[in-house]
Amino acid sequence: MSVTALGITPLTWTATRLAVLGDSTGVGVGDPVAGGWRGVGALLAEALGAVEHNVAFEGARVACVRGRQLPLVLEGRPDAAIVIAGMNDTLRSDFDPVRLQEDLGHIVTRLQASGARVVLARYHDHGRVFRMPSVLKRALKKRIDQLNDVIDQVQADTKAGLLDLDAIPGAYEHAVWSVDRLHPSELGHRLLAEGFAARLAETGCAISTPVSLVCQGGRRITVAHHIAWLIVRGIPWLCRRGRDLLPLMVRAVVERRT
């Protein structure tokens, strides 16, 4: 329960430096603008009136955040940090919840020790967004549940903030997702930024400008973009990840029949 829900007014503080750690969602993929991506980090930084230090990169796993991204942001001593990572781990055959909890716990505690208020992202059921074979959907759901157990435990241990993506209003609506159904659309990124801002505000963080849910400034996505993505990236991606999850898929079939 938040301090505001308990009727306690936290002391106000200002975030002048925002660190964004994680994978392609942290990069802003799904919210294209002229020259690249915008996304949750830029939108949140604007709301806070902060300078964004975004070290997220596509394909990053939690171990990447610990080993490659964390040292970079600690140098800048951020006031606030958001961590969006773990989904790529669920799609790999070496998925290890024990290692994930160790890595994520280290990331959060180091950020907090540097003076940052940290907010984690807890994941939704992505099988409800991305169309895939039912056996793969069940296997992925099991992995996401395990990942969320890890995130919940780290949050309980560190008292970090937590944004539950499954609980965001409209989280499974078509408009919230981009062409690939793997990343948020501009609206989805705006909803993420609004949610992270709300979690920080609960700690007393001043919000300079509320995040607008009106889409503006991004590039228009057409039907041609959808078709091109499906052919060039969608089908190959599903094949790669399907092979990686094959052992888990086989186990899911066996468990269902026994």
FIFIMAR-424592 format. One record per residue (C-alpha): residue in three letters; y, x, z. Coordinates in steps of 0.001 Angstrom, whole numbers, plus 500000, padded with zeros to 6 digits. Last residue first. Layout:
N
ALAYXZ...
% end
This chain:
258
THR463522499383482319ARG465111498352479033ARG468725498830480147GLU467970502217481708VAL466358503455478487VAL469302502357476345ALA471820503980478702ARG469772507210478738VAL469843507349474949MET473622506862474953LEU474068509581477582PRO472080512056475486LEU474028511066472335LEU477490511497473885ASP478402514592471891ARG476880513136468746GLY478944509949469146ARG482058512030469807ARG481782513776466475CYS480852510630464539LEU483652508595466126TRP486173511305465258PRO484980511491461636ILE485354507681461307GLY488870507566462753ARG490440510714461277VAL490816510634457499ILE489369507243456604LEU490524505201459608TRP493884506988459735ALA494609506280456087ILE493760502607456454HIS495992502128459504HIS498890504092457989ALA498660501981454831VAL498967498840456968THR502412500086458060ILE503843501857461126ARG507657501978461394ARG509062505197462852GLY510626505100466304GLY514229504655467439GLN513752501259468995CYS511077499250470725VAL512515497023473435LEU510582497679476639SER513590499488478109VAL512971501971480912PRO515509501476483700THR518382503992483604SER519145506456486399ILE516106505665488515ALA516547507306491923CYS513295508443493521GLY512703506769496876THR508907507141496976GLU508456503668495513ALA510840504702492723LEU508283507309491652ARG505613504638491221ALA508058502387489353ALA509087505207487021PHE505424505874486241GLY504935502220485347GLU508051502017483172ALA507039505205481363LEU503567503789480745LEU505004500509479467ARG507322502448477142HIS504374504469475890GLY502488501267475141LEU505478499793473330GLU505696502926471172SER501968502598470563PRO499509503940473109HIS496733506273471942LEU493085505775471020ARG493419502564469018ASP494097504822465995VAL497029502821464628SER498745502642468001TRP498024500411470967VAL500279498161473048ALA500748495682470214HIS497044494753470160GLU496975493604473779TYR494646495339476202ALA497238496639478657GLY499262493417478473PRO500483493783482051ILE499495497234483392ALA496520496801485729ASP493997498791483656LEU496471501662483437ASP496437502087487214LEU499414504321488016LEU498798506374491149GLY501168508323493379ALA499773511277495279LYS498455510759498805THR496517514048498493ASP493042513069499696ALA493243509406498693GLN494655510307495293VAL491930512900494773GLN489305510316495715ASP490734507661493398ILE490926510142490523VAL487278511123490984ASP486150507496491175ASN488229506852488063LEU486312509562486216GLN482993508024487261ASP484121504595486037ILE485302506195482795ARG481870507781482307LYS480061504504482834LYS482426502747480433LEU481758505440477827ALA478008504873477979ARG478422501117477770LYS480729501415474745LEU478361503868473082VAL475516501362473424SER477758498573472130PRO478702500474468982MET482446501205468814ARG485743499341468428PHE488520501000470417VAL490450498777472813ARG487902497063475053GLY485788500231475014HIS488796501975476510ASP488176500400479893HIS491416501450481629TYR492112504749483343ARG493878505879486503ALA496998507956485796LEU498278510350488441VAL501770510565489949VAL503015513727491644ARG506163514311493714ALA506926517976493201GLY507859520468495924SER505824523510494859ALA503140522574497387GLN502906519167495738LEU502213520755492362ARG499588523039493876THR497942520135495686VAL497832518000492551ILE496353520621490257HIS493798521799492833GLY492596518238493422LEU492262517746489673ASP490162520883489284GLU487849520205492233GLN487454516545491332LEU486680517407487709ARG484116520000488758VAL482243517423490814PRO482594514771488102ASP480938516996485456PHE481021515951481790ASP479209518651479804SER478297516258476961ARG481944515508476206LEU483758512188475736THR484477511605479416ASP486269514958479542ASN488717513845476860MET489678510910479078GLY490433513201482009ALA494149513859481781ILE497515512179482277VAL499309514027485074ILE502892513130485934ALA505216515488487752ALA508417515120489741ASP510857517611491268PRO509600520399489031ARG509487524047490203GLY510024525665486762GLU507405528371487268LEU504979525739488508VAL505179524095485084LEU503667527029483197PRO500988527822485776LEU499764524192485617GLN499353524050481857ARG496770526715481081GLY494117526855483795ARG494501523588485651VAL495534521425482707CYS492863523014480548ALA490252522274483232VAL491344518626483142ARG490737518480479395ALA493324518969476683GLY492533517614473214GLU496163517344472180PHE498647519276474294ALA500630518632477450VAL503215521231478507ASN506190518874478704HIS509132520107480759GLU511511517145480630VAL515039517465482001ALA515827514519484248GLY518071511459484125LEU515172509559485653ALA515017506924482926GLU515557509545480240ALA512782511696481688LEU510486508667481654LEU511135507990477967ALA510695511648477027GLY507442511917478944VAL506012508566477829GLY506286509180474119ARG508505510995471625TRP506429512540468843GLY507378514606465799GLY510384515351463605ALA511656511825463116VAL509908509664465672PRO506259508790466183ASP505055507008469342GLY501276507108469009VAL500949510693470194GLY503475511291472970VAL502277514703474124GLY501240513122477421THR498995510769475473SER497649513787473622ASP496420515467476810GLY497826516322480187LEU500823517624482085VAL504388516310482040ALA506830518018484399LEU510134516326485236ARG513138518298486474THR516267516597487859ALA514408514099489998THR516817512605492493TRP516047511576496055THR516598508398498031LEU515057508139501485PRO512307505547501626THR513046501940502660ILE510175500617504741GLY509243496947504376LEU505520497651504178ALA505540496774500474THR508311499338500033VAL506142502006501641SER503435501334499094MET500000500000500000
% end
